[in-house]
Amino acid sequence: MDQPTVGILHPGSMGAAVAACAATNAAKVLWCETGRSTASVERAARFGLTPVATMAELLDRSDIVISLCPPAAAEDLACDVAGHRFAGVYVEANAINPERVQRIAALLEHGATVVDGGVVGSPPVGSKTPTLYLSGLADATGRIEALFAGTAVRTAVLGTDVGKASALKLAYASFQKTSRVLVALAVGMAREHGVDQELIGIASRRTTSYLSEPEYIAKTAARAWRWGPELEEATDMLAAAGLPPEMLRAAATTLARWDDVKDASELTLTDALDRLAQP
């Protein structure tokens, strides 16, 4: 089979790195630079992506489109794609709940083939090897497996039901991200009483616990702008299943206290805890 042309919507830190891996088995990887930030332009150039001027051009030229954007934008983006009558494979790889994925599949059903995707793990740079879980029609998921064969992005197919990959992604994210929030609260509470180092000492003897990694609190704060919306999605998923959503909703509210430190790599543990205590 000829190598496909791939379009990426939109290349953030995860999207650009995933797209660069796709380039291994693609003829070209396109992205639309119109209206994007200087940081996005620089990131796309660094990962070797090919800019195009309009969304229409990207969709006309692409056989496969991968959507990796903030969760709130996922459906609007899919509406734009549907409006251009895209007829290839559309990988809905955002951290959204299964009901939203199914709505997107319905939006695109008269043209595109929708593959449900969920990325678990860090962006594939350095030695990182995330897994892209897939669900959808076998022919379409097979094309995505071939696209990432031999790259740092592993793939795993969960079956043909659209929604399964997103359900797995959010189920994992609800545990992993809420656990990080609990670490921040525990250390912040201990610090208020001058026993934070003692708490960290206890945790260091329990190395399988996230509590043994207090330095990760600053990373959690810098990623809060992305993690909070993911947990809101998981909250909806819990409610739809008849499970209590209050814990995840509270974690999302806690993360919102760090919204103003988006991607702040210089943030320290002390800074993060100060912001958590004084919103």
N, C-alpha and C positions, 0 to 999 in steps of 0.2 A: 504494500500500500504506500502511496506517496506520503511524504511528511506533511502533516497539517499545518496551516497557519493558525496561530492562537492569539486571541485577544484577552487582555487582563483588565478587569474593572475592580478597583483602581489600585495601583501599586503602592500600598503602604509597606510597612516593614515586613509583614508576612507575605503580602501579595507579590511584591517585587522579587523576594527570594524564591518563592514558589514558581513564579514565572521564569526566572533564570534557570531553574531546574528543567522546566518544560522545554526550554530552548534546546536542550540536548537532543531531543527527538522531534523538534518542530522545524518547519522551513523558516519560520520567523515568528517572533512574539511581539505583538503590537500593543500600544496603549495610547489613549487620547489625552494629549497634553493641554487642551483648551480648558481654561478655568482652574487648572491645578496649581498648587503652590510651588514656589522655588525649590523647596525641600523635595517635593515629589519629582520634579524635573531632574534634580541632581541624583536622586535615588535611582530613577529609571535609567539614567545614563550609566551609572555605576554598575548596574546589573545587566547592561547591554540590551535593553529593550528598545524597540523601534517606535519613535513617535509618529502619530498621525494627527491631522488637524481636527477631525470631527468624529463623533460617535458613529455617524452613518458610514464613513469610510472604514472604520474599524470593523463594523458588523458586516459590511459588504465583502471584506477581504478575509474574514475569519471563518474557519471551519468549526473551531471550538472556542467558546468564550468561558472564562473563569471569573466569577464574581466573588471578590474578597473585599468587603467594605465594612464600615461600622454597621452594626445590626439595624439601626433605625432607618438606614437608607436602602436596605435590601429590596423592599417591594417597589419603591419609586424607581430604582435602577432597572428592575425587571420590567416595569411598565414602559420605560424608555426603550428597552430592547424589543419588547413586543410591538411597540409602535413602529419600529423599523422593519418589522416582519422578518426578523432573523430566523434562519431555517437550519442552523447547525445544532451542535450539542452545547447546551448551556449548563455549566457546573455551578450550582448554587451552593457555595462553600462558606457562607457566612454563619455566624453563631446565632441562629434563630431557631425558634421552636418548630416542631413538625407541622403544626397547623399553618404557619406562615409559609413554610416550604411548599405545602400542598396548594396554597393559594397562588403561589408563584408558578407552580407547574400548570395550574389551570389557566393562568394568564397567557402562558406561552404554548399551550397545547396544540394550537392550530398551525404552528410553524416549527418551533424548536423541539428538541428532545431534552428534557430536563433530567440531569443527574444530581441527586442530593449528595452533598459532600460535607465532611467535617474534619478539620485539621486538629489533631491532638499532638501537642509538643511545641517546641520553640521553632522560630524561622530556620530554614535549612541553610545555615551559614556555619563556617568552621566545621566542627565535628557533629553538629546537630542533625538528627535524622527524624523529623516528625512523620507521623502516619496520616495519610489522607484516606479517611473511611468513605466508602461510596455505597450508594444504593440507587437502583433504577434499572432500566432495561439492560439486559445482558450485553447487547451489541454496543450500547453507549458506554457502559462502565468498562467494557473491554478496551475501548479506544482510549479512555483515560488511563487505564493501567499501562497500556503501551506507551502513552505519552511520557509517563514518569519512570519507565523501566530503566534500571541501571543508574538512577539518580539518588540524591539524598532524601527525596520524598518517597517514602514507602507507601504502597496502596493496599487496601484491604476491602473486599467487597462483602457487604452484609446481606445481600439479597436484592430483590427487585422492587421492594416497597419503598417509594419515595417518602422520606421522613425518618427512616431508621438511622441513617448516618447522623442527622442532626440531633436525634434523640440521644444517641450515644455521646456525642460531643457535649451536649448540655448536661447530661447526667454526670460526666466526668468533671466538667467545669464547675458544676455546683458544689462538688466536694472540694476540689483543688483550690478554687478561688476563695470559698468561704473559710477554708482552713487557714489560708494566709491572713485573712481578715481577723480571725480569732487570735492568731499569733500577735498581731499588732495590738489588739485590745488587751491581751494578757500582759504583754511587756509594758504597755502604756500604764495599765493599772498598777503593776508592780513598781514602776518608776515613780509614780505619784507618792509611794510610801518608802522609797529609797531601797527597795529590795530587788531591783531589776537584775543586777549582776548575780544575785543568789538564784533567781529564777532561771537565768540563762545557764548557770552552773548545774542546776538540777536537770535541765533539758539536755545538756551536753552528755549526760550519762544515758540518755534515751535517744540514740542517734537515728532511730527510724521515725521520729516525730518532727513535723515542721517546726515545732517550738525550738528545736536545736539549731535553727537557721534564722536568728533574729536579723541578721544583715539583709535578709530578703525583704524586710518591711519597706525599705526605701524603693526597691524595685516594684513592690506591690503598689506603692503610692504613685509611682510614675506611670503605671499601667492602669490605674483606677478608671480613667476616662473610657477605656475599652472594656474592662472587666465588669463595671457596674451595669451597663446595658446587657451584657451576656447573662448576668444573674437575674435581671428583670425578665429576660426571655425564659429562663429556667423557672422563675416564679410562676409565670403563666402556664408553663408546662405542668408544674406540680398541681396547680389549681384545677387544670383540666383533667388530671388523673384522680382528683378527689383527695390529694395529699395536702398537708398543711404548708402553705407557702410563706408563713411569717418569717421564718429564720432567714431565708434567702433574700426576702424583701429588706430585712434589717441589714443584712450584709451589703446590699446594693446601696442603701442609704448611708452606711458608714463609708463606703468607697467614695461617695459623692463629696465628702469633705476634702478629698485630694484632687478634685477636678481641675484646680488651677495649677497643678504641677505636671501637666501632660508631658510625658517622655523626658522628664528632667533627669538626665543621667548623673548630674553632679549632686543630687539630693543625698543627704546623710541620714542615718538612722535617727539622730536627734532631731533633725529638721522634720522628718516624717512624723515622728511622735508629737512634736510641738504642734504641727498643723492638725493632727488628729484631735488633740486636746482642746485647741482653740480655733474652731472653725471661723 
